[in-house]
């Protein structure tokens, strides 16, 4: 795999983890360990960025071709960053709510 293909996924995972950690810190009632926050954030980050990218019309674009055409800076775009952080936060919040409901 080319680095231009991996860079958007790495950014989505990192921003998803940041979003998941933010929700985990904000919602103290969902007492989760680090592993669910990290995994939920990473998976939610990639999923959220994919959903936001497809909603904005970028779903049919080959990531390698887009990265080659625009350079490495194309990975630092709104769907990757905002979609990653938002998706990570949303999925981590859902996981926290489910884990909290299972404890009761």
N, CA, C and O atoms as a GROMACS GRO file, in nm:
protein
  416
    1UNK      N    1   0.084  -0.119   0.000
    1UNK     CA    2   0.000   0.000   0.000
    1UNK      C    3   0.088   0.124   0.000
    1UNK      O    4   0.196   0.128   0.059
    2UNK      N    5   0.038   0.222  -0.066
    2UNK     CA    6   0.107   0.348  -0.075
    2UNK      C    7   0.074   0.435   0.047
    2UNK      O    8  -0.035   0.423   0.104
    3UNK      N    9   0.165   0.520   0.086
    3UNK     CA   10   0.142   0.608   0.201
    3UNK      C   11   0.027   0.705   0.174
    3UNK      O   12  -0.042   0.747   0.267
    4UNK      N   13   0.007   0.741   0.048
    4UNK     CA   14  -0.105   0.830   0.016
    4UNK      C   15  -0.240   0.763   0.037
    4UNK      O   16  -0.340   0.831   0.056
    5UNK      N   17  -0.243   0.633   0.034
    5UNK     CA   18  -0.365   0.559   0.062
    5UNK      C   19  -0.387   0.543   0.211
    5UNK      O   20  -0.500   0.548   0.259
    6UNK      N   21  -0.280   0.523   0.286
    6UNK     CA   22  -0.290   0.500   0.429
    6UNK      C   23  -0.308   0.628   0.510
    6UNK      O   24  -0.368   0.623   0.618
    7UNK      N   25  -0.259   0.741   0.462
    7UNK     CA   26  -0.262   0.864   0.540
    7UNK      C   27  -0.404   0.908   0.578
    7UNK      O   28  -0.425   0.945   0.693
    8UNK      N   29  -0.502   0.905   0.488
    8UNK     CA   30  -0.639   0.942   0.531
    8UNK      C   31  -0.694   0.848   0.638
    8UNK      O   32  -0.763   0.893   0.730
    9UNK      N   33  -0.664   0.719   0.629
    9UNK     CA   34  -0.713   0.624   0.729
    9UNK      C   35  -0.646   0.650   0.864
    9UNK      O   36  -0.712   0.642   0.968
   10UNK      N   37  -0.518   0.679   0.862
   10UNK     CA   38  -0.447   0.710   0.987
   10UNK      C   39  -0.505   0.835   1.052
   10UNK      O   40  -0.524   0.838   1.174
   11UNK      N   41  -0.534   0.937   0.973
   11UNK     CA   42  -0.593   1.060   1.026
   11UNK      C   43  -0.733   1.032   1.082
   11UNK      O   44  -0.769   1.085   1.187
   12UNK      N   45  -0.811   0.950   1.014
   12UNK     CA   46  -0.945   0.915   1.062
   12UNK      C   47  -0.938   0.840   1.194
   12UNK      O   48  -1.017   0.866   1.284
   13UNK      N   49  -0.844   0.747   1.206
   13UNK     CA   50  -0.830   0.670   1.329
   13UNK      C   51  -0.787   0.762   1.444
   13UNK      O   52  -0.842   0.753   1.554
   14UNK      N   53  -0.690   0.848   1.419
   14UNK     CA   54  -0.640   0.937   1.525
   14UNK      C   55  -0.748   1.035   1.570
   14UNK      O   56  -0.768   1.053   1.690
   15UNK      N   57  -0.818   1.098   1.475
   15UNK     CA   58  -0.924   1.191   1.514
   15UNK      C   59  -1.041   1.118   1.580
   15UNK      O   60  -1.107   1.173   1.667
   16UNK      N   61  -1.066   0.995   1.538
   16UNK     CA   62  -1.170   0.915   1.604
   16UNK      C   63  -1.135   0.883   1.748
   16UNK      O   64  -1.220   0.889   1.836
   17UNK      N   65  -1.009   0.851   1.773
   17UNK     CA   66  -0.965   0.824   1.910
   17UNK      C   67  -0.976   0.951   1.995
   17UNK      O   68  -1.016   0.944   2.111
   18UNK      N   69  -0.941   1.065   1.937
   18UNK     CA   70  -0.953   1.191   2.009
   18UNK      C   71  -1.100   1.219   2.043
   18UNK      O   72  -1.131   1.259   2.155
   19UNK      N   73  -1.189   1.198   1.947
   19UNK     CA   74  -1.332   1.216   1.973
   19UNK      C   75  -1.384   1.119   2.078
   19UNK      O   76  -1.465   1.157   2.163
   20UNK      N   77  -1.339   0.996   2.073
   20UNK     CA   78  -1.380   0.897   2.172
   20UNK      C   79  -1.330   0.929   2.311
   20UNK      O   80  -1.403   0.911   2.409
   21UNK      N   81  -1.208   0.977   2.321
   21UNK     CA   82  -1.154   1.016   2.452
   21UNK      C   83  -1.227   1.138   2.507
   21UNK      O   84  -1.250   1.147   2.628
   22UNK      N   85  -1.265   1.230   2.420
   22UNK     CA   86  -1.338   1.349   2.465
   22UNK      C   87  -1.475   1.312   2.521
   22UNK      O   88  -1.516   1.364   2.625
   23UNK      N   89  -1.545   1.221   2.453
   23UNK     CA   90  -1.675   1.178   2.503
   23UNK      C   91  -1.659   1.098   2.632
   23UNK      O   92  -1.738   1.113   2.725
   24UNK      N   93  -1.556   1.014   2.638
   24UNK     CA   94  -1.532   0.936   2.758
   24UNK      C   95  -1.501   1.025   2.878
   24UNK      O   96  -1.540   0.992   2.990
   25UNK      N   97  -1.433   1.136   2.855
   25UNK     CA   98  -1.403   1.228   2.964
   25UNK      C   99  -1.524   1.312   3.001
   25UNK      O  100  -1.542   1.348   3.118
   26UNK      N  101  -1.608   1.343   2.903
   26UNK     CA  102  -1.724   1.428   2.929
   26UNK      C  103  -1.836   1.352   2.999
   26UNK      O  104  -1.907   1.409   3.082
   27UNK      N  105  -1.852   1.226   2.966
   27UNK     CA  106  -1.961   1.146   3.025
   27UNK      C  107  -1.900   1.057   3.132
   27UNK      O  108  -1.852   0.947   3.103
   28UNK      N  109  -1.903   1.103   3.254
   28UNK     CA  110  -1.844   1.027   3.364
   28UNK      C  111  -1.932   0.911   3.407
   28UNK      O  112  -1.882   0.816   3.468
   29UNK      N  113  -2.062   0.915   3.376
   29UNK     CA  114  -2.151   0.807   3.419
   29UNK      C  115  -2.122   0.678   3.344
   29UNK      O  116  -2.147   0.569   3.395
   30UNK      N  117  -2.068   0.689   3.224
   30UNK     CA  118  -2.031   0.569   3.147
   30UNK      C  119  -1.887   0.535   3.183
   30UNK      O  120  -1.794   0.572   3.111
   31UNK      N  121  -1.871   0.466   3.291
   31UNK     CA  122  -1.737   0.431   3.339
   31UNK      C  123  -1.679   0.324   3.248
   31UNK      O  124  -1.704   0.204   3.267
   32UNK      N  125  -1.602   0.368   3.150
   32UNK     CA  126  -1.542   0.276   3.054
   32UNK      C  127  -1.391   0.278   3.073
   32UNK      O  128  -1.333   0.377   3.116
   33UNK      N  129  -1.330   0.167   3.040
   33UNK     CA  130  -1.186   0.161   3.039
   33UNK      C  131  -1.131   0.225   2.913
   33UNK      O  132  -1.206   0.271   2.828
   34UNK      N  133  -1.000   0.228   2.903
   34UNK     CA  134  -0.937   0.290   2.787
   34UNK      C  135  -0.958   0.210   2.659
   34UNK      O  136  -0.975   0.268   2.552
   35UNK      N  137  -0.957   0.078   2.669
   35UNK     CA  138  -0.970  -0.005   2.549
   35UNK      C  139  -1.101   0.018   2.474
   35UNK      O  140  -1.097   0.035   2.353
   36UNK      N  141  -1.218   0.020   2.541
   36UNK     CA  142  -1.341   0.048   2.466
   36UNK      C  143  -1.342   0.189   2.405
   36UNK      O  144  -1.395   0.209   2.296
   37UNK      N  145  -1.284   0.286   2.475
   37UNK     CA  146  -1.280   0.422   2.420
   37UNK      C  147  -1.190   0.429   2.298
   37UNK      O  148  -1.224   0.496   2.200
   38UNK      N  149  -1.077   0.362   2.303
   38UNK     CA  150  -0.984   0.366   2.190
   38UNK      C  151  -1.041   0.290   2.071
   38UNK      O  152  -1.040   0.340   1.958
   39UNK      N  153  -1.091   0.169   2.094
   39UNK     CA  154  -1.146   0.090   1.984
   39UNK      C  155  -1.272   0.153   1.925
   39UNK      O  156  -1.287   0.160   1.803
   40UNK      N  157  -1.360   0.199   2.011
   40UNK     CA  158  -1.481   0.264   1.963
   40UNK      C  159  -1.449   0.391   1.885
   40UNK      O  160  -1.510   0.419   1.782
   41UNK      N  161  -1.353   0.468   1.935
   41UNK     CA  162  -1.314   0.589   1.865
   41UNK      C  163  -1.250   0.561   1.731
   41UNK      O  164  -1.279   0.630   1.633
   42UNK      N  165  -1.164   0.461   1.725
   42UNK     CA  166  -1.094   0.430   1.599
   42UNK      C  167  -1.192   0.378   1.493
   42UNK      O  168  -1.189   0.424   1.379
   43UNK      N  169  -1.277   0.285   1.531
   43UNK     CA  170  -1.374   0.229   1.436
   43UNK      C  171  -1.476   0.336   1.396
   43UNK      O  172  -1.511   0.348   1.279
   44UNK      N  173  -1.524   0.412   1.495
   44UNK     CA  174  -1.619   0.519   1.465
   44UNK      C  175  -1.557   0.628   1.380
   44UNK      O  176  -1.626   0.689   1.297
   45UNK      N  177  -1.429   0.655   1.398
   45UNK     CA  178  -1.361   0.756   1.319
   45UNK      C  179  -1.356   0.721   1.172
   45UNK      O  180  -1.383   0.804   1.086
   46UNK      N  181  -1.321   0.598   1.142
   46UNK     CA  182  -1.316   0.554   1.002
   46UNK      C  183  -1.457   0.550   0.943
   46UNK      O  184  -1.478   0.594   0.830
   47UNK      N  185  -1.552   0.498   1.019
   47UNK     CA  186  -1.689   0.492   0.969
   47UNK      C  187  -1.752   0.630   0.952
   47UNK      O  188  -1.818   0.656   0.852
   48UNK      N  189  -1.731   0.717   1.050
   48UNK     CA  190  -1.786   0.852   1.042
   48UNK      C  191  -1.729   0.931   0.926
   48UNK      O  192  -1.801   1.004   0.858
   49UNK      N  193  -1.599   0.917   0.903
   49UNK     CA  194  -1.537   0.987   0.790
   49UNK      C  195  -1.588   0.933   0.657
   49UNK      O  196  -1.608   1.009   0.563
   50UNK      N  197  -1.610   0.802   0.650
   50UNK     CA  198  -1.662   0.743   0.526
   50UNK      C  199  -1.804   0.791   0.499
   50UNK      O  200  -1.839   0.822   0.385
   51UNK      N  201  -1.886   0.797   0.604
   51UNK     CA  202  -2.024   0.842   0.587
   51UNK      C  203  -2.027   0.990   0.547
   51UNK      O  204  -2.100   1.027   0.454
   52UNK      N  205  -1.950   1.074   0.616
   52UNK     CA  206  -1.949   1.216   0.584
   52UNK      C  207  -1.894   1.241   0.445
   52UNK      O  208  -1.942   1.328   0.373
   53UNK      N  209  -1.793   1.165   0.407
   53UNK     CA  210  -1.735   1.180   0.274
   53UNK      C  211  -1.835   1.143   0.166
   53UNK      O  212  -1.844   1.210   0.063
   54UNK      N  213  -1.910   1.036   0.188
   54UNK     CA  214  -2.010   0.997   0.088
   54UNK      C  215  -2.126   1.095   0.083
   54UNK      O  216  -2.183   1.118  -0.023
   55UNK      N  217  -2.162   1.154   0.198
   55UNK     CA  218  -2.269   1.254   0.199
   55UNK      C  219  -2.228   1.382   0.126
   55UNK      O  220  -2.312   1.449   0.067
   56UNK      N  221  -2.100   1.414   0.131
   56UNK     CA  222  -2.050   1.534   0.064
   56UNK      C  223  -2.016   1.509  -0.082
   56UNK      O  224  -1.972   1.600  -0.152
   57UNK      N  225  -2.035   1.387  -0.129
   57UNK     CA  226  -2.014   1.356  -0.270
   57UNK      C  227  -1.876   1.301  -0.301
   57UNK      O  228  -1.841   1.291  -0.418
   58UNK      N  229  -1.799   1.266  -0.202
   58UNK     CA  230  -1.666   1.214  -0.228
   58UNK      C  231  -1.657   1.064  -0.215
   58UNK      O  232  -1.547   1.009  -0.210
   59UNK      N  233  -1.770   0.995  -0.210
   59UNK     CA  234  -1.769   0.852  -0.186
   59UNK      C  235  -1.718   0.769  -0.302
   59UNK      O  236  -1.668   0.659  -0.282
   60UNK      N  237  -1.730   0.820  -0.425
   60UNK     CA  238  -1.693   0.740  -0.541
   60UNK      C  239  -1.550   0.768  -0.587
   60UNK      O  240  -1.506   0.714  -0.688
   61UNK      N  241  -1.478   0.853  -0.515
   61UNK     CA  242  -1.343   0.890  -0.556
   61UNK      C  243  -1.244   0.789  -0.499
   61UNK      O  244  -1.251   0.754  -0.381
   62UNK      N  245  -1.152   0.743  -0.584
   62UNK     CA  246  -1.047   0.653  -0.539
   62UNK      C  247  -0.950   0.731  -0.452
   62UNK      O  248  -0.895   0.831  -0.499
   63UNK      N  249  -0.926   0.690  -0.326
   63UNK     CA  250  -0.838   0.767  -0.238
   63UNK      C  251  -0.696   0.782  -0.291
   63UNK      O  252  -0.634   0.886  -0.273
   64UNK      N  253  -0.645   0.678  -0.357
   64UNK     CA  254  -0.508   0.686  -0.410
   64UNK      C  255  -0.500   0.788  -0.523
   64UNK      O  256  -0.403   0.863  -0.532
   65UNK      N  257  -0.601   0.790  -0.609
   65UNK     CA  258  -0.600   0.887  -0.719
   65UNK      C  259  -0.617   1.029  -0.668
   65UNK      O  260  -0.554   1.122  -0.719
   66UNK      N  261  -0.703   1.047  -0.569
   66UNK     CA  262  -0.723   1.181  -0.514
   66UNK      C  263  -0.599   1.230  -0.441
   66UNK      O  264  -0.564   1.348  -0.451
   67UNK      N  265  -0.532   1.141  -0.369
   67UNK     CA  266  -0.412   1.181  -0.297
   67UNK      C  267  -0.298   1.212  -0.393
   67UNK      O  268  -0.218   1.303  -0.368
   68UNK      N  269  -0.290   1.137  -0.502
   68UNK     CA  270  -0.186   1.163  -0.602
   68UNK      C  271  -0.212   1.296  -0.671
   68UNK      O  272  -0.118   1.370  -0.699
   69UNK      N  273  -0.336   1.326  -0.699
   69UNK     CA  274  -0.368   1.450  -0.769
   69UNK      C  275  -0.348   1.572  -0.681
   69UNK      O  276  -0.303   1.676  -0.730
   70UNK      N  277  -0.380   1.562  -0.554
   70UNK     CA  278  -0.375   1.680  -0.467
   70UNK      C  279  -0.257   1.680  -0.372
   70UNK      O  280  -0.239   1.777  -0.299
   71UNK      N  281  -0.177   1.577  -0.369
   71UNK     CA  282  -0.065   1.570  -0.276
   71UNK      C  283  -0.110   1.518  -0.141
   71UNK      O  284  -0.226   1.481  -0.124
   72UNK      N  285  -0.017   1.513  -0.045
   72UNK     CA  286  -0.048   1.459   0.087
   72UNK      C  287  -0.144   1.547   0.165
   72UNK      O  288  -0.206   1.501   0.260
   73UNK      N  289  -0.157   1.673   0.127
   73UNK     CA  290  -0.247   1.764   0.197
   73UNK      C  291  -0.393   1.728   0.180
   73UNK      O  292  -0.477   1.777   0.256
   74UNK      N  293  -0.425   1.644   0.083
   74UNK     CA  294  -0.565   1.608   0.062
   74UNK      C  295  -0.618   1.520   0.174
   74UNK      O  296  -0.740   1.509   0.191
   75UNK      N  297  -0.531   1.457   0.251
   75UNK     CA  298  -0.576   1.375   0.364
   75UNK      C  299  -0.627   1.462   0.478
   75UNK      O  300  -0.708   1.417   0.559
   76UNK      N  301  -0.580   1.585   0.485
   76UNK     CA  302  -0.622   1.676   0.591
   76UNK      C  303  -0.740   1.759   0.542
   76UNK      O  304  -0.731   1.881   0.530
   77UNK      N  305  -0.850   1.691   0.515
   77UNK     CA  306  -0.970   1.761   0.469
   77UNK      C  307  -1.081   1.746   0.571
   77UNK      O  308  -1.069   1.671   0.668
   78UNK      N  309  -1.190   1.817   0.549
   78UNK     CA  310  -1.300   1.821   0.645
   78UNK      C  311  -1.362   1.684   0.672
   78UNK      O  312  -1.383   1.650   0.788
   79UNK      N  313  -1.392   1.602   0.570
   79UNK     CA  314  -1.453   1.472   0.603
   79UNK      C  315  -1.362   1.383   0.688
   79UNK      O  316  -1.411   1.312   0.775
   80UNK      N  317  -1.232   1.387   0.664
   80UNK     CA  318  -1.143   1.303   0.742
   80UNK      C  319  -1.132   1.350   0.887
   80UNK      O  320  -1.133   1.268   0.978
   81UNK      N  321  -1.123   1.479   0.908
   81UNK     CA  322  -1.103   1.530   1.043
   81UNK      C  323  -1.234   1.537   1.120
   81UNK      O  324  -1.246   1.478   1.228
   82UNK      N  325  -1.333   1.606   1.066
   82UNK     CA  326  -1.460   1.624   1.136
   82UNK      C  327  -1.537   1.492   1.141
   82UNK      O  328  -1.593   1.456   1.245
   83UNK      N  329  -1.540   1.420   1.030
   83UNK     CA  330  -1.608   1.291   1.029
   83UNK      C  331  -1.542   1.191   1.122
   83UNK      O  332  -1.611   1.113   1.188
   84UNK      N  333  -1.410   1.193   1.127
   84UNK     CA  334  -1.339   1.104   1.217
   84UNK      C  335  -1.368   1.134   1.363
   84UNK      O  336  -1.399   1.043   1.440
   85UNK      N  337  -1.357   1.260   1.400
   85UNK     CA  338  -1.382   1.298   1.540
   85UNK      C  339  -1.528   1.277   1.578
   85UNK      O  340  -1.558   1.227   1.686
   86UNK      N  341  -1.618   1.316   1.489
   86UNK     CA  342  -1.761   1.298   1.518
   86UNK      C  343  -1.802   1.153   1.524
   86UNK      O  344  -1.875   1.113   1.614
   87UNK      N  345  -1.755   1.074   1.430
   87UNK     CA  346  -1.787   0.931   1.431
   87UNK      C  347  -1.731   0.860   1.552
   87UNK      O  348  -1.796   0.774   1.611
   88UNK      N  349  -1.608   0.896   1.589
   88UNK     CA  350  -1.549   0.836   1.708
   88UNK      C  351  -1.623   0.873   1.834
   88UNK      O  352  -1.642   0.790   1.923
   89UNK      N  353  -1.666   0.999   1.842
   89UNK     CA  354  -1.741   1.044   1.960
   89UNK      C  355  -1.877   0.976   1.967
   89UNK      O  356  -1.919   0.933   2.074
   90UNK      N  357  -1.945   0.967   1.854
   90UNK     CA  358  -2.079   0.907   1.854
   90UNK      C  359  -2.073   0.759   1.889
   90UNK      O  360  -2.151   0.712   1.973
   91UNK      N  361  -1.982   0.684   1.826
   91UNK     CA  362  -1.975   0.541   1.855
   91UNK      C  363  -1.930   0.514   1.998
   91UNK      O  364  -1.979   0.421   2.062
   92UNK      N  365  -1.838   0.594   2.049
   92UNK     CA  366  -1.795   0.577   2.188
   92UNK      C  367  -1.909   0.608   2.284
   92UNK      O  368  -1.924   0.541   2.386
   93UNK      N  369  -1.989   0.710   2.252
   93UNK     CA  370  -2.105   0.740   2.335
   93UNK      C  371  -2.206   0.628   2.336
   93UNK      O  372  -2.264   0.597   2.440
   94UNK      N  373  -2.228   0.566   2.220
   94UNK     CA  374  -2.320   0.453   2.211
   94UNK      C  375  -2.267   0.335   2.292
   94UNK      O  376  -2.342   0.270   2.366
   95UNK      N  377  -2.138   0.307   2.278
   95UNK     CA  378  -2.078   0.196   2.354
   95UNK      C  379  -2.088   0.224   2.504
   95UNK      O  380  -2.118   0.133   2.582
   96UNK      N  381  -2.063   0.348   2.545
   96UNK     CA  382  -2.075   0.384   2.686
   96UNK      C  383  -2.216   0.366   2.739
   96UNK      O  384  -2.236   0.319   2.850
   97UNK      N  385  -2.315   0.405   2.659
   97UNK     CA  386  -2.454   0.390   2.701
   97UNK      C  387  -2.493   0.244   2.714
   97UNK      O  388  -2.563   0.205   2.807
   98UNK      N  389  -2.447   0.162   2.619
   98UNK     CA  390  -2.478   0.018   2.625
   98UNK      C  391  -2.409  -0.046   2.745
   98UNK      O  392  -2.470  -0.126   2.816
   99UNK      N  393  -2.284  -0.009   2.769
   99UNK     CA  394  -2.212  -0.067   2.883
   99UNK      C  395  -2.276  -0.022   3.014
   99UNK      O  396  -2.282  -0.101   3.109
  100UNK      N  397  -2.323   0.102   3.020
  100UNK     CA  398  -2.388   0.152   3.141
  100UNK      C  399  -2.522   0.081   3.163
  100UNK      O  400  -2.558   0.051   3.276
  101UNK      N  401  -2.595   0.056   3.055
  101UNK     CA  402  -2.723  -0.014   3.068
  101UNK      C  403  -2.704  -0.160   3.109
  101UNK      O  404  -2.790  -0.216   3.177
  102UNK      N  405  -2.595  -0.220   3.067
  102UNK     CA  406  -2.569  -0.360   3.102
  102UNK      C  407  -2.532  -0.375   3.248
  102UNK      O  408  -2.552  -0.482   3.306
  103UNK      N  409  -2.477  -0.270   3.309
  103UNK     CA  410  -2.439  -0.277   3.450
  103UNK      C  411  -2.558  -0.272   3.543
  103UNK      O  412  -2.549  -0.317   3.658
  104UNK      N  413  -2.671  -0.218   3.496
  104UNK     CA  414  -2.788  -0.203   3.581
  104UNK      C  415  -2.868  -0.329   3.590
  104UNK      O  416  -2.970  -0.332   3.658
   0.00000   0.00000   0.00000
